[in-house]
Amino acid sequence: MQRHDQPLTHRTATEPLDPGVITLPATDVGRAADWQFYETYQALPERDEQDAGTYVVVDTINFSTTISWLLDRGVGAVTPLRDEAAAEAFADRTPEALVGGDYTHDDPGRGDLKNSPSDCAEADRDWADTHVGLQSINGANAVCAVREDADCVVASPVNAEAVARWLDGDDEPIHFVAAGTRGTQAVEDTFGIYRVVDHLLGASSTVTDALDLRMLDHVYATSSHLNNPPDLHPDQHVIRAFDSLDVVPVRDESGRLVDAS
């Protein structure tokens, strides 16, 4: 598998931009007639009421991007963990694994890694063939909310093209799930979905024309759930490197995310 150096494609939000309310695309063109879009994972029906098909989960900041980065570095599998209690239980039953997630941001000593691609890069570990358990308030819960018998793939702006290639041979209906932020829409997750949709459509379209690096800059500058402006947020350097990774994280029969590419 190809390995990539940490990509740096920095831009700053020097021009004001008001994207307004960014909504998920609605189209009945060709195969897109079988696409469904959810603005948060909480909008999904209960598992036993979910339609058949392939589910694409996007949690751009940071679960989807961290998963893609870890698998690109040779991690064998990542188990999504709903909360801190699940992380502790996973650590007890899988002592050989690395465990961490959102809960370690305030107390780094409590886990092996953060839910952050740049933090993982700075750790300078040998990731090859390791098993990771990653807790995430939004992304991990989104994956766990998808019916167990459905194909579930994790996408980010960094691997959107690879995911689209993988989906292109799939005749099943596609369900795009923006993980959201604690039950509310997260623009960057919608943006990640647009990136996959753009590649699937194979051409510029009305659902993607206005969404570019400037909008993602704006997201970093204005999102209430981020603490820093874009010039200071370290994960921007990874997330803005669109289509830089070839990995396709898919859920296996054990509920782990592994690279299908």
Secondary structure by P-SEA (a helix, b strand, c coil): ccccccccccccccccccccccccccccccccccbbbbcccccccccccccccbbbbbccccaaaaaaaaaaacccbbbbbccaaaaaaaaaacccccccccccccccccccccccaaaaaaccccccbbbbbbbbccaaaaaaaccccbbbbbbccccaaaaaaaacccccbbbbbcccccccccaaaaaaaaaaaaaaacccccccccccaaaaaaaaacccccccccccccccccccccccccbbbbbccccbbbbcc
